Amino acid sequence: MNKRLIMTVLGLIISGCGGGSGGSSSDTGSVSVAGDTGTISLSITDAPVDNAMQVVIEFTGVEFKHGSGDLQQFTFNPPRQIDVRQLHSGNTATLLHKEQLDAGHYDSVRLMINAEPGSSASFIELPTGIYPLTISSDGMIGLHLTDGFDIPAGGAADFTIDFDLRQSIQCSTGATDCQLQPA
């Protein structure tokens, strides 16, 4: 049975359909035996931003926090620069494809993004120029999605993160960069 999961955190939405048993995304009754795994596929899409020609975000990896507290991290080498402005009307870009994760409940996902002050790895191009995208100092480690989800043992889960950039990017008049922040 397919299931749908929606998380809204930091101006992002993550939704998905996965195989395995039914139930809501808040079910934590799934039991996993040590060594049981499933797979995850993770893509991104965007609601377009008015006036932007490009919105490039550099992803350096993805980290999953299992309900047991264990972390599983996928690091991109080289980092992946994606123009999320091009991802609308059903278009997506894949961050992970059928990567193996321990089965069970996961508490959070962290998108690791290179958006530190002084870096131009992530940026927005507007009619007035190109501006680096930064994440506020409390979010320097990336964007955290905190609703839980399950990876079924022997099954698969597929998720799409929908960036709502109209609400997530703030550019102030006279600023030298723009903030990627919660809506």
SVG drawing of the C-alpha trace seen along z (x, -y; Angstrom):
<svg xmlns="http://www.w3.org/2000/svg" viewBox="-3 -49 37 58">
<polyline fill="none" stroke="black" stroke-width="0.4" points="0.0,0.0 1.3,-3.5 1.5,-6.1 2.0,-9.8 4.1,-11.9 4.2,-15.6 6.7,-17.6 6.8,-21.4 10.0,-22.7 12.2,-25.7 10.0,-26.7 10.3,-23.2 7.8,-20.4 8.8,-16.8 6.3,-14.3 6.6,-10.7 5.1,-7.4 6.6,-4.3 6.0,-0.6 5.4,1.6 2.6,1.8 0.0,-0.9 -0.5,-3.4 0.3,-7.0 3.7,-8.5 3.5,-8.8 3.4,-5.0 6.3,-4.0 5.2,-0.4 7.3,1.0 9.9,3.5 13.2,3.9 15.6,6.7 19.3,5.8 20.6,5.9 17.2,5.3 17.4,2.5 15.2,0.8 16.0,-1.8 15.4,-5.5 15.2,-7.7 15.1,-11.5 14.4,-14.2 13.8,-17.9 11.4,-20.2 10.4,-23.9 7.5,-26.3 9.0,-29.0 10.3,-32.3 9.1,-35.6 11.8,-37.6 14.6,-35.1 16.5,-33.7 18.4,-31.1 18.3,-29.8 21.3,-27.5 21.7,-25.5 24.9,-23.5 24.1,-20.3 27.0,-18.6 25.1,-15.6 22.1,-14.3 21.9,-13.0 19.2,-10.8 18.6,-10.4 17.2,-7.0 14.8,-6.7 17.6,-4.9 19.7,-8.1 22.1,-6.6 23.0,-8.9 23.5,-7.7 25.1,-10.3 25.5,-10.4 28.2,-12.9 28.3,-14.2 31.8,-14.3 31.8,-16.6 28.9,-18.6 25.8,-18.9 24.9,-22.4 21.2,-22.4 19.3,-25.2 16.0,-24.6 14.4,-27.4 14.3,-24.8 12.4,-22.3 8.7,-23.0 5.7,-21.6 6.6,-18.1 10.4,-18.3 12.6,-17.0 16.4,-16.5 17.5,-13.3 19.7,-13.6 19.6,-9.9 18.5,-7.0 17.7,-3.6 20.4,-4.1 20.3,-1.6 19.2,-2.7 18.5,-0.7 14.8,0.2 12.7,-1.5 11.5,-4.9 13.5,-8.1 13.1,-11.3 14.7,-13.7 16.5,-14.5 19.2,-17.2 20.0,-18.6 23.6,-19.7 23.9,-22.9 26.9,-25.1 25.4,-28.4 27.9,-29.9 28.5,-33.7 31.3,-34.5 30.6,-31.6 29.0,-31.9 28.3,-28.2 24.6,-28.8 23.2,-31.9 20.2,-33.6 20.3,-35.6 17.8,-38.5 17.5,-41.3 19.6,-43.5 22.5,-41.0 23.7,-37.7 23.5,-37.4 24.9,-34.6 22.4,-32.6 23.2,-32.2 21.6,-30.3 21.3,-32.1 24.0,-31.2 21.7,-28.9 21.1,-26.9 24.7,-26.8 24.7,-23.0 21.9,-22.8 18.2,-22.6 16.6,-20.3 13.3,-18.4 11.9,-17.1 8.8,-15.1 9.4,-11.4 9.0,-8.7 9.5,-4.9 11.7,-2.8 10.1,0.6 12.4,3.7 13.0,5.0 10.9,2.2 11.5,-1.2 10.5,-4.8 10.5,-7.6 10.3,-11.2 10.3,-14.6 11.3,-17.8 9.4,-20.8 11.2,-24.0 8.8,-26.9 11.4,-29.5 8.8,-32.4 8.6,-32.0 12.1,-30.7 14.3,-33.3 14.5,-36.8 16.4,-39.6 16.5,-43.0 17.0,-46.2 20.7,-47.0 21.8,-43.6 24.8,-41.9 23.3,-38.4 19.9,-36.8 18.8,-34.5 17.6,-31.0 15.3,-30.7 12.1,-29.4 8.8,-30.8"/>
</svg>
